[in-house]
């Protein structure tokens, strides 16, 4: 997907540039051919010792220099630090200069976007926030979800399994059981994403500055999710377009931008690519799956976005105009009521349309993957009686050599 994105983008954008830094300088000299990825400032005030500048692609540089740029662009999904970073992030730009030519620090730039994405300037702040706000709560929640899911055969073999339900689930009304499964799935997906991506960001920031330099600075590692206010204010469009992680947004937007599609066409292309991406994961699993169901979910998600926009722009004004004595039509609904309506629509739509994706997750055995090495809730005595091992990673979890009938059937099994 990223390879095709680069091909499409190359014809649209002829100037490739990313932000770099060099120590000490304040005279504004243009360093465009040398990649000086010096380690960024770690503590408050240290970033004033560096000068930040736009570095153009070294078209005449050495092969290793160009390979370094190619690796950078292929491994930076959200394009942080590039002149084509996705627009929901805080802007990446060179800090302005004062009248005497002194360049201001990174703190002079906005570090929170309208969508609610934030970035830190110090490694200490970055470490504390990501660890205690994201990683530890996500670890606890994903462990809880894993324990609760293993009590329901739906999360083990999928919706077509013949395993009997435990008494507490068998006694539930089908609608409540479906709501429980959807809620657990959404919480598990969200917690797992937060745990994996924020743990990776911590490793990059703390372990890789000697290798990646400025690219491992917290400034290049904004938060994974936006503000939940985007869901309350924009509904399903805010859910998918701002609050939910935008890791693949650059790749999803590129074809529509190259084709010159409008907002509706761009929305359709983005959801189509997301559906195909998840279909590939379903198709490549060992158990029998229905790879066409994940694309159906994302198709319905796009329909939901367009439907809510139509309801808000066309139907809602008509309903307000039919209020008693038409007094309601003369003033907009209160903000809390609009937010409540948006939230209700999002939750109702997800509950009604998430079954294709979640059913396929169960068939693929996705929930059988052990998300944490040490289970806190199993240590407290929760979970199935026959499966309360606190240490979850056994020998089968590790990568092993697999010998097939032919040499091309052999390799490292994960």
N, C-alpha and C positions, 0 to 999 in steps of 0.2 A: 504493500500500500504506500509506504513512504517512498519507494523508488519511483512509482508512477507519479506521486505528488511532486517530486523533484523535477521530473521531466516536464510536467505541466507548468510548474512555477518558473522554470528557466526561461520560457518564452515570454512570460508576463513581466518578470522582474529582471532587469538587466544588471542591477546594482545590488550585490550581496555584501552586507556589512554587519559586523557584530561589535559590541562594546568590549573594549580591552582597557587595560590600565598599565601605567609605567610609573615607577617610584620617583617621587621628588619633583618632577617637572611642572612648571606653571606657565611656560612661555607660549603654549599653544602650538608647538611644532606638530606637523602632520606626520605621524608614523603610520604608514599604510602598507608597508611591505614586510614588516617584522612582527612576528607573533610573540609578544612578551607577556605570557600569561602568568604574571606575578601573583602571588597569593594575596587575596583581598584583605581588607581591614577586618580584624576580629573583634575589637572592642570599640566602645563609643569614642569617637574622636580620632581613631587611627586612620579612618578612610581619608582624612584630610592630607595625609602624607603622599597620596597618589594622585596622578592626573588621569582622567578618564577620557577616552577618545573613540571615535568610530574607526574601525579597521576594515579596509576594503579587502575583498577576496584577492589573494596573491596569484593572479592569473599567470604571471611569469615566474612564479616561485618554483622551488624544487618539488619533486614528486612527493616527498614526505610531508612537506608543508601543505600541499593541496590535499593529500590523503588525510591529514589531521583535520582540515576543514570539513572534508566529506564525512568523516566519522562524527565530528561535532554536530553537524546538521542532521545526520541520521539518528543520532542518539538523543537529541534534544527535541522531544515530541511537541512541547508547547512553544518552542522557539524562543525561550527566555534569553534575553541579551542580544537578540538579533533585531534587525530593522523590520522584520515581519512577524514579530511575536503576536500571538493571538490577542484580540482586542479586549477580552474580558480581564486580562491581567493588568496590574499597574504598569504605566508606560515605561518603556526602556529608552532612555535618552541620555545624552551627555549633560551633566550638571552645568548650570549656567555660570557665567563669570561676572565678577564685580567690575566696577569702572576701572579699577587699577589692574585688571587682567587676572586676578586671582580666581581660580576655579573653586566653586563651593563644593561642599561634601555631598555624598549620596543622600543625606537626610534632607537636603533641599528639594528633592523630587517627591512627588506623591507616592506613598508606599501602601496605599489602599485604593483599589479600583471601585468604580461605581457598582460593579457586581459583587463586591465584598471580598475579593481576593487580597490577601495581605502578604507582606514580606518583611523580614527582619534585617537589621543592619549589623547586629553583633552575634557572634556564635553563642555567647552565653544566653541571650534572650531566645535565640532560635532553639537551642538545646532544651531549655526549660519548658517552653511552650509546646514544642512537638512531643516531648516525652510525657509531660503530665496532662496535657490537654488532648492529645491525639493517641499516642501509642499505648499508654497504660489503660485508659478507658476502653479503647478498641480491643485490646488483648482480653480484658475481662468480658466484654460483650460477646466477642466471637467465641470464647470458650463456653459461655452460657448458651449461646445458640447451638453450638455443637452438641452439648449435653441434651438439650431439649429436642433437637432434631432426631437424635438416635432413638428416641422413644416412639417415633412415628415411622412406620414402614414407607410412607410416601417419600421421605427423604433418603431412603436406602435403595429402593428398587423402582421408584417412580409410581405413577398413578395406576398402573395396570397390574401391580403385584397382588398376589393372593394371600399375603401375610395378614393375619388378623390384627385388628387394632387393640391396643391395651384398653382396659375397662374405662379409664377416665376419658379417653378420646372417643371410644365407641358410644359413650353416653351423650356426646355433644351433638347439637343440631348441625346438620351439614353446612349451613351458612356460617355458623360460628367456627366450625372446623376449617373451612376454606379461609376465613378471615385470619385464623391463627397461623395457618401455613403461609399465607401471603405476608403477614407481618413478620414472622420469623425469617422468611427468605429475604425480605428487604433489609431487615436489621443485620442479618448475617452478611449480605453482600456489601452493605455500606461499611460495616465494621472491618471486614476483611480488606477492603480497598484502603481504608484509612490506616490500618495496621501495616500493610505491605508497603504502600507508597511513602508513608512518613518514616518508617524504619529505614527504607532505602535512602531517603533524603538525609536522615541523621548520619548514616554511614558515609555518604558523599561529603557532607560538610565537615565531619570530624576526622575521617581517615584518608581522604584523597586530596587535600590541598597540595601536598608536595608533587602530585602528578598532574592534577587538573588546574592548579593555580586559582585564578580569579573565577573560573567556571564552577568551582566548589564553594564559592562565597554564598552565604545565606541570601544575598540579594538576588541570586539566580534561582532560588528555590522557594517560590511563593506557595501559599497554602493550596491544598488539593481541591478544596471545595469553596464555593462562594458563600454569600450570606443567604440564610434561609428566608430572609425578607424578599428575595427574588421570587420565591414560590408563592408567598403571600400576596405580592403585588402584581405578579404576571401570570400566575397559574402554571399550567403545564409547560408553557413556553419558558418560563423562568426555571422550572424544575430541570428540564433537559438542556437549556441553553445557557444557564448561569450557575445554578446551585450544584448540579451533578458534575462530577469531575470532567474536565475538558481535555483529557490527555490526548485524544485523537482528533481534536477539533481542527487543527491545521490541515491534516490529511483529508478530513471529511469536507472541508470548505473548498479545497483547491480545485477539484473538477468543476464544481458549480461556478466558481469565479472565472475559470478559464473559458467555460462555455457561455459566460455572460448571462446566467439564469437569474431570474428575479427571486424575491424572498420565498415564494411558494416552491419554486423549482429547487432552490438551494436546500430548503427543508426536506424535500423528498429525496434528494441525492444523499444528504447526510444520513437520514434514517435508513436508506437502502444500503449504504456502505456499512453502517453499524450492524444491520441485520446479516449481511454477508460475512462480516468478520466473526460474528457469533455462530453463524452456520458452519463456518470452517472448523471452529472448535468442536461443535457437535459431531460433525462428519468424521473427524479424526479420532474420536474416542473408541475404545474397545467394545463396549456394549452396543446393542442395537439402539439407535436413536432416530429421531425424526428431525433431520437437519433443517427442514423447511419451517419448523415452528418458531425458532428464534426470529427469522425475518418477518414472520407474521406479527409477532409482538411489536417489533419496531415500526412496521407499517401502520399498525393500529395506534402507536404512539404519535406518529406524524399526523394521522387522521384526527387524533384527539386535540393536538395543537391547533390545527386549522378549524376544527369544530368549535373550540372554545373562543377563538378569535371571532368567528361568525356569530356566535351567541352573544358575545359582549357588544359587538358593533351593530348588529342588526336586530336581534330578538329582545335584548334587555331594554333598549330605549322604548320599544313598543310596549313592553310590559309596564315600564315606569309611567308611560303616558296614559295607561289605563287605570292609574291609581284613583282613589276616591277624590272627586272634584278636581282631578288633574293637578293637585297640589304637589304630588310627588315628582312630576315631570319638571318642575321649576328648580329643583335642586338635586345635586348629585347625592347618591347614597353615602352614608358615613363610611369612613375608611375602614373601620373595624368590620362592617358588614361586607364590604368588597373583599377584604382579606379572608373572611370566613367563607365566603362563596368560592373563592379561588382554591382554598385549601380543601374544601369539600369536593370540588370537582376533581382535583388531582387525586385524592384518596379514592374516590369512587371509580375513576377511570382506571387507576392502577389495579384496584381490586377486581374490576370486571374484565380486564384485558391481559393481565400478567400470566394467566395460566399456560399459554403456549411456551413461554420461556422457562417458567418454573417447572412445568411437567418434564421438559426436556432435560433440565438440570438433574432432576431425580433419575431419569432413565440413564443418563451418562455417568451416574455415580459421583457427581461433583461434590456432593456434601459428605462423601466418605473420606475425602482428603482431610488429614489431621492439620488443623490450622495453627496449633500452638504446641510447643514441645512439652510443656508442663501444664496440666489441667488443674486449676485451682478448685473448681467446683467438684471434680471427682475426688480431690483430696479431702473435701468436706463431706463426702459420702453421697453425693448426688450422682445421677446417671444410672444406666442399666446395671443390675446387680452383677452380671457376669462380665462387665467391662468398666471397671473402675481403676484401671491403671493410671497412676499419676503421670508417669513418663510415657508419652504417647508415640515417640519415634522409635519403632523397633527396626529390626534388620531389613524387613521388606520395604521400609520407607526409603532406604538409602539407594542410590544408584548402583546398579550391578551390571556385570557383563552378561549378555544374553547370546547364546550360540544357537543359530538357526540351521536349517538344512543346507542353505547355501551361504556363501560369504556375504552376500548382500542382505541376508536375513539376520546377520549378527551385528552386534553393537552394544552400546551402553543403554540399558533399559532404565527409564525414570519412572 
